[in-house]
Amino acid sequence: MDCDEHCALIRYAVEYVKGRIPIMGGTGANSTREAIELTTCAKDAGADAALLVTPYYNKPTQEGLYLHYKAVAEAVDIPIVLYNVPGRTAVDMLPETVARLSQLPNIIGIKDATGNLARLTAMQAICAPDFEFYTGDDATAIEFILLGGHGGISVTANVAPKAVSLAYQAALAGKAEQARALDLPLQALHRDLFVEANPIPVKWALHRMGYIDLGIRLPLTVLSDSKRPLIEAALQQAHCLANS
């Protein structure tokens, strides 16, 4: 999406939910100025918070990451959630940098998509007491929450929102056995929704379920024919199709 579409989508989401659930707009960019502009747009649209991915491709230092987020937090008075996904951005925000940022009043949490549970423990030990930890890795989400994480920002939940929610709720309640049992039918989705770059598989899954058209914008392409049986089987296992 271009910037105008990005802002329009956040406004639409806010208007559509009418306060029934909080809305967190994704406003990250690899230009600090652009990140400020998008975060301002999210605030003006009425979003409850903003999620900012680490600046991708240009690979800032840890000090650069700190100053980038500090600049956005000081420019826009909205709750901010950091987003660390080094597999996609080629930069890893280390726990010590997260801890520094956790001291800023409107930086309230992090989405950590490393899948490294030891990373959670390291951040918990040094971040501000009220800082919130969310996972971006579906495969380890239940264990993340059982270790004290606050929840997840999930790919699988786009396809099976109720099932993911029930598993998370059980984990948040400390019901480990129940949470793992609820998560079991979702494990193929957790894995196979990444057989090609996200969101290619999840877009095809939603098309297969009858929710959206088949199209996707370049440079992404429609899921390869050879990968579709994997997604079909994962949807069946998770009871996401009418005949499953």
C-alpha positions in Angstrom: 0.0 0.0 0.0 1.1 3.6 -0.5 0.9 6.0 2.5 -2.5 7.3 1.6 -4.0 3.8 1.5 -2.2 2.9 4.7 -3.8 5.7 6.6 -7.2 5.1 4.9 -7.1 1.5 6.1 -6.4 2.4 9.7 -9.3 5.0 9.6 -11.6 2.3 8.1 -10.7 -0.2 10.8 -11.3 2.3 13.6 -14.7 3.3 12.0 -15.7 -0.3 11.4 -15.1 -1.6 15.0 -16.7 1.4 16.6 -14.8 1.0 19.8 -15.7 -2.7 20.3 -12.1 -3.7 20.4 -8.8 -1.8 20.5 -7.1 -1.0 17.2 -3.3 -1.0 16.8 -2.1 0.5 13.5 1.1 -0.8 11.9 3.1 2.4 11.4 6.8 1.3 11.1 9.1 2.4 8.4 12.8 2.5 7.7 12.7 6.3 7.6 12.2 7.9 10.9 10.3 10.8 9.4 8.0 8.5 7.5 7.4 6.5 10.7 6.4 9.7 12.5 4.0 10.6 9.7 2.4 7.2 9.7 2.1 7.2 13.5 0.6 10.6 13.5 -1.9 9.4 10.9 -2.8 6.4 13.2 -3.4 8.8 16.1 -5.5 11.2 14.1 -7.5 8.2 12.8 -8.4 7.3 16.4 -6.2 4.2 16.7 -5.5 3.1 20.3 -1.9 2.2 19.7 0.8 1.9 17.0 3.0 -1.0 16.2 6.4 -0.1 14.7 8.6 -2.6 13.1 12.4 -2.0 13.3 13.8 -0.1 10.3 14.4 -2.7 7.6 17.2 -3.0 5.1 19.3 -0.1 6.3 20.4 -2.0 9.4 20.8 0.7 12.1 23.0 0.2 15.1 21.4 -0.4 18.5 21.9 3.3 19.3 20.2 4.1 16.0 17.3 1.9 16.9 17.0 3.6 20.3 17.0 7.1 18.8 14.6 6.1 16.0 11.9 4.9 18.5 12.6 7.7 20.9 12.0 10.3 18.2 8.7 8.7 17.2 7.6 8.4 20.8 8.4 12.0 21.5 6.8 13.3 18.3 3.4 11.4 18.7 1.6 11.0 21.9 0.1 7.5 21.4 1.0 4.1 23.0 3.7 2.5 21.0 4.5 -1.3 20.7 8.0 -2.2 19.3 8.2 -4.9 16.7 11.3 -7.0 16.4 11.4 -9.5 13.5 15.0 -9.9 12.4 14.2 -12.6 9.9 12.4 -10.0 7.7 14.3 -6.8 8.5 17.9 -7.9 8.8 18.2 -6.0 12.1 17.8 -7.4 15.6 16.8 -5.2 18.5 18.6 -6.6 21.5 17.1 -6.9 25.0 19.3 -4.1 26.3 17.9 -1.7 23.7 14.3 -2.9 24.5 15.0 -2.2 28.2 16.2 1.4 27.5 13.1 2.0 25.4 10.8 0.5 28.0 11.6 3.4 30.2 9.9 5.9 27.8 6.4 6.6 29.0 4.4 5.8 25.9 6.5 2.8 24.7 4.4 0.1 26.3 5.4 -3.2 24.9 7.1 -5.3 22.2 6.0 -7.8 19.7 9.0 -10.2 19.6 9.0 -12.5 16.5 12.3 -14.2 17.1 10.7 -17.4 18.4 13.5 -17.5 21.0 11.9 -18.1 24.4 15.2 -17.2 26.1 14.8 -13.8 24.7 11.6 -13.3 26.6 13.3 -14.2 29.9 16.1 -11.9 29.2 13.8 -8.9 28.5 11.6 -9.6 31.5 14.6 -9.4 33.8 15.6 -5.9 32.7 12.6 -4.1 31.2 10.3 -1.7 33.1 7.8 -3.5 35.4 4.7 -2.6 33.5 6.2 -3.4 30.0 4.1 -5.9 28.0 5.5 -8.8 26.0 3.7 -10.1 22.9 5.0 -12.9 20.6 4.9 -12.7 16.8 5.8 -16.4 16.5 2.7 -18.7 16.4 4.6 -21.9 16.8 6.0 -20.9 20.2 3.1 -18.6 21.3 1.6 -20.9 24.0 5.0 -21.5 25.7 5.7 -17.8 25.4 2.5 -16.9 27.3 3.1 -19.7 29.9 6.4 -18.1 30.6 4.8 -14.8 31.4 4.1 -13.2 28.0 1.0 -11.1 27.7 -0.3 -12.5 24.4 0.5 -12.7 20.7 0.0 -10.8 17.5 -0.7 -13.8 15.3 -0.7 -14.8 11.6 -2.8 -17.9 12.3 -5.4 -15.8 14.1 -6.3 -14.3 10.7 -7.6 -17.7 9.7 -8.7 -19.3 13.0 -9.3 -16.3 15.4 -11.6 -18.1 17.8 -9.4 -21.1 18.2 -6.3 -19.0 18.7 -8.1 -16.8 21.2 -9.2 -19.8 23.3 -5.7 -21.3 23.4 -4.3 -17.9 24.4 -6.9 -17.5 27.1 -6.1 -20.9 28.6 -2.4 -20.1 28.6 -3.0 -16.7 30.2 -5.0 -18.5 32.9 -2.0 -20.9 33.5 -3.9 -23.9 32.2 -0.9 -25.3 30.4 -2.3 -28.7 29.4 -5.6 -27.2 28.1 -3.7 -24.5 26.2 -1.4 -27.0 24.5 -4.4 -29.3 23.6 -6.3 -26.3 22.1 -3.2 -25.4 20.1 -2.5 -28.9 18.8 -5.0 -28.7 15.8 -3.4 -25.3 14.8 0.2 -26.5 14.6 0.0 -27.3 10.9 -1.3 -23.7 10.2 1.5 -22.3 12.4 4.0 -24.1 10.2 2.5 -24.0 6.7 1.3 -20.5 6.6 5.0 -19.7 6.0 5.6 -22.1 3.1 5.9 -18.9 1.1 6.5 -15.5 2.5 3.7 -14.2 4.7 1.1 -13.0 3.8 1.0 -15.1 0.6 -0.3 -18.3 2.2 -2.7 -16.6 4.6 -4.2 -14.6 1.8 -4.8 -17.9 -0.2 -6.2 -19.5 2.9 -8.7 -16.8 3.4 -9.6 -17.0 -0.3 -10.1 -20.8 0.1 -12.4 -20.1 3.0 -14.5 -17.7 0.9 -13.6 -14.5 2.6 -11.5 -12.6 0.0 -10.7 -12.5 -3.6 -7.7 -14.4 -5.0 -5.6 -11.3 -6.0 -2.5 -10.0 -4.3 -0.3 -7.1 -5.1 3.2 -7.3 -6.6 5.9 -7.9 -5.7 4.0 -10.7 -3.9 2.3 -13.4 -6.0 -0.5 -15.8 -5.5 0.4 -19.0 -3.7 2.0 -21.6 -5.9 -0.2 -24.5 -7.0 2.3 -27.0 -5.5 1.9 -25.4 -2.0 -1.9 -25.3 -2.0 -2.5 -28.8 -0.8 -0.4 -28.1 2.3 -2.6 -25.1 3.2 -5.8 -27.1 2.4 -4.7 -29.9 4.7 -3.8 -27.4 7.5 -7.2 -25.8 7.2 -8.9 -29.1 7.4 -6.9 -30.1 10.5 -7.8 -26.8 12.2 -11.5 -27.3 11.3 -11.5 -24.1 9.2 -13.4 -25.5 6.2 -17.1 -26.2 6.1 -16.5 -30.0 5.5 -13.9 -30.4 8.2 
